[in-house]
Amino acid sequence: MPFLPLYDSNPRINIKFHYVTISLLAINLFFFIETINLVRVGFGETLIGYTLLPARLFGGLDLPLNAQGNGVLFSLISYQFLHGGWQHLLFNMLFLWVFGDNIEDKLGHSRFILYYLVCGIAGGLLHSLVNPTSLNPTIGASGAIAGILGGYLLLYPRARLLVLAFGFIPVRLPSLLVIGAFFAQDLIWGITGTDTIQGVAVWAHIGGFICGGILIFLLTRKSITKFN
């Protein structure tokens, strides 16, 4: 991870409180704790139906008899609220906290909910298209978070971000550089196959990022800052 964002200087203009962003943080934390509890009592395998399985989505893979779930299409939503560990959860929620409120401010509460979910769905679809026979469960909010980053980059390319460079050097940098570095890393990992070694679903990131950029362009094109 090239930069760890801590804070952005963008004030909210249209909303007083970003309660959708806060709610998403709470929901993700709730499901993570519930996941831990199920694993602790030996029922972790029942969650497989709520993860995203590309082979199930495109190959008709049947779930184990003890698995639960509400259908393969629903898994494109449910997988977004499951995380594989505290680090996975905390990194995603940090990005949501730093960048999500400004997208919620720009889109409004209701549209932000849909935006978040659609970006996550797009990320899951692209990941599954690239890996259609994969039996590895995919989980996490990363596709949705990447969508937020894609939208933020278009709306606020010059916004100053306080980040930790290389994990420990505090520095203020423009979002164009910070978010651009994340996207470039994902592209390189995806094209070179490094994502397989790293165990990161970078195509979910890329799909969410592109979807977020497209949606922001369509919904708020008059607000997009020119890059020159």
FENZIDA-V793718 format. One record per residue. RES is the residue in one small letter. PSI is psi in degrees with one decimal (* if undefined). Layout:
res-><RES RES>
psi-><PSI PSI>
This chain:
res-><m p f l p l y d s n p r i n i k f h y v t i s l l a i n l f f f i e t i n l v r v g f g e t l i g y t l l p a r l f g g l d l p l n a q g n g v l f s l i s y q f l h g g w q h l l f n m l f l w v f g d n i e d k l g h s r f i l y y l v c g i a g g l l h s l v n p t s l n p t i g a s g a i a g i l g g y l l l y p r a r l l v l a f g f i p v r l p s l l v i g a f f a q d l i w g i t g t d t i q g v a v w a h i g g f i c g g i l i f l l t r k s i t k f n>
psi-><113.1 -38.3 143.1 108.4 139.3 -32.8 144.8 156.3 11.4 118.4 152.3 140.6 -40.1 -18.8 148.9 -36.2 135.0 67.2 -21.8 -44.3 -46.0 -41.4 -40.8 -39.3 -46.3 -41.2 -43.8 -40.6 -42.1 -49.6 -30.0 -44.0 -40.8 -38.1 -44.9 -43.3 -41.4 -41.9 -38.7 -35.2 9.6 16.6 22.0 -34.7 -20.9 -16.4 -6.9 -30.9 -15.3 -8.0 167.4 116.1 105.7 -39.2 -26.9 -37.2 -41.7 -14.4 1.9 23.6 133.4 146.1 155.2 154.0 -30.1 0.8 149.1 171.0 165.7 34.7 154.4 -36.5 -36.6 -29.1 -22.0 -19.3 -47.4 -31.9 -24.1 -19.1 13.1 141.8 151.3 -0.2 170.3 -40.1 -44.2 -47.4 -48.6 -40.3 -45.7 -42.2 -30.3 -45.1 -40.1 -42.2 -43.3 -42.9 -23.0 -36.0 -33.6 -34.6 -39.7 -40.2 -39.6 -40.0 -24.3 162.1 -51.9 -46.1 -28.9 -38.7 -49.3 -42.1 -48.1 -49.8 -42.0 -40.3 -40.2 -39.6 -45.4 -41.2 -43.2 -38.4 -45.6 -41.8 -42.4 -35.6 -38.1 -29.4 61.3 -20.2 8.0 135.3 4.9 122.2 134.3 129.9 161.5 156.6 9.1 -37.9 -44.1 -41.5 -40.4 -35.3 -39.9 -41.0 -41.2 -41.2 -41.5 -40.6 -40.8 -39.1 -38.4 59.8 -23.8 -0.3 138.1 130.7 135.7 118.3 162.2 112.0 133.6 21.8 -7.4 -7.2 109.4 131.3 150.3 126.8 154.7 148.1 -29.3 -41.5 -45.8 -54.0 -36.8 -36.8 -40.4 -45.9 -40.9 -41.6 -44.4 -43.1 -45.5 -45.7 -41.3 -45.0 -37.0 -6.9 9.3 -23.1 -33.3 -40.1 -42.0 -19.1 28.3 132.8 72.5 -26.9 -24.9 -39.4 -48.3 -44.1 -43.0 -42.1 -48.9 -43.2 -44.6 -42.1 -42.6 -44.8 -43.7 -40.5 -43.1 -36.2 -27.5 36.3 -28.9 -17.5 -6.3 128.5 134.1 146.0 -11.7 *>
